[in-house]
Amino acid sequence: MKTHTQPHTNGSSLLHHPPKHIVKKANVKDYEKTYARSIEDREGFWADEAKKLKWYKKWQQVLDDSEKPFYKWFTGGKINIVGNAIDRHLETHRRNKLAMIWEGEPGDVKTLSYHALNREVSKFANVLKSMGVKKGEIVTIYMPQIPELPIAMLACAKIGAMHSVVYGGFSVEALAGRISDANSRVLVTADGGWRRGKITDLKTIANEAMDRSPTIEVCISVKRTGQEVHMENDRDFWYHDLMQLPIAAPRCDTEVMDSEDPLFILFTSGTTGKPKGLVHTHGGYSVYTSSTHRNVFDIKDEDRWWCAADPGWITGHSYLVYGPLINGATIMMYEGAPNHPYPNRWWNMIEKYGITILYTSPTAIRGLMRFGEQWPRRHDLSSLRLLGSVGEPINPEAWRWYHEVIGRGECPIMDTWWQTETGGMMIAPLPVTPLKPGSATKPLFGIEVAVVDDNANEVQPGEEGKLVIKAPWPGMARTIFGDPDRYVDTYWKQYEEKGWYKAGDSARIDEDGYIWIIGRIDDVIKVSGYRLGTAEVESALVSHSDVSEAAAIALPHEIKGNAIHTYVILKAGVHGSKKLEEELKKHVSSEMGPIAKPENVHFLESLPKTRSGKIMRRVLKARAMGLDEGDLSTLED
């Protein structure tokens, strides 16, 4: 979930006006006029955006709302996202343009033109076909940030298979659960990846996950780090071996898909129960990601675009792989940590490759800010034209540093709010929009938002309320995989009569119409831009033999945005100690992955609960921050 900080003031004195040379060359010069048209004639607007893509057969209907909230877009249309991300560029000057520049953490570099990317994707698509992968099947991908990850995603899409990418930092449990939910027969992984000079041992984790997932019949591994790994006969194959066989022919027809055919599922954490596998489709998602990417980041043919997100998250899907490739951009991809071996790693790459747009998270900015201005000042960052922020609150101090030190005071910051569920950016400025640090600014074209109270009445300017989206959009997730009822209950039931989508965030709109997202209404913890359900962290703690009950909350953290703080009730006869605290931290890390490791573990005799037995996490949070505990009328004790 993408959120933004709340400032102390909304005055126009906060406005940062875009430089004249940016406005002069902008793709969209008049936001208000285009926005008004996109709301008055929503379907006409999206039809015009869809016409910018390659369709095998034109749609009969832009929006089919006959089965609300299961909306369908561009029905009757035939398309494949790969037809737009690769195939159509091969018939233009972009054929020999760089599609991808990749740098590994140890310093190795690989580049691929659109022609070369097509060859690699076609070869791997044929490999998948030879392994019996069929249209509609789900292939699970668990990899580091290497070129073979987007190649595997594109190869699945090309032959009509769905992909389910699992972030390479997730643990055995998380991977095994996602494999079984997707009922995957094929897993694509790597022996490992590089992170801060050390190897992340992905194959060992994958092997353990496959032991728990009887559905996997084939595992294809990329040799990245070269360390010894266990390969099982008849199940395990090396990527490089398969790619040299006659089965890996360099030509492969792109499967003609229906606009509403699923493209991928991506799991996102919820507050209760298991993670939700959100389903995105070929047609609407292609239109929406390319449209938002082109408009918000004012994409030009000569741009070198760097979205620093991992493809294991929606930002990596939409704005590292699909959106930029559809728009024919050159994408930059980097495997490792931003500060390895020194804090100038990113600034060095921006200078070396002439990056024009950087889209990253406030966590990364705050992390690099710690090392001071001298590191970026050593590099020529004048190629940068625009900056972007995604994933969590960007505090005004980090915004100013990003704008002044990295952007030389000349690069507008596109601060974007959106979700895994939305498929693409929903609220964001355009390069011509005057900016207020910390505000997501205005809704994008075709997107109508409101901030409402519990009775669905719009609140006054400056008042806090719940964020809703008033009408469907092409990039929306179509359902939760295997659980349509949960999709309705989670996102649509509360405002069913109005037909509004519940975003799950609190927000306010100031007197200038600027939107300020405040944070999650429910209990999802955002650590370094990654969403973790409190229920998942608590379950991991309770799975330890000494713990009987647990609660997890998020508290502000200077670098990560939020850090996980946990509270546990130990079993009778067990006493809390520093040693046990460290053991529990390690336990959560091994159960869920290092990203979920708690900052600390507090031992309590009891937890604040409602009479119905729900833990009142807000009370724990208020106590920890020394704030008013609010209404305690439902507190049990």
Disulfide bonds with the S-S distance in Angstrom:
none
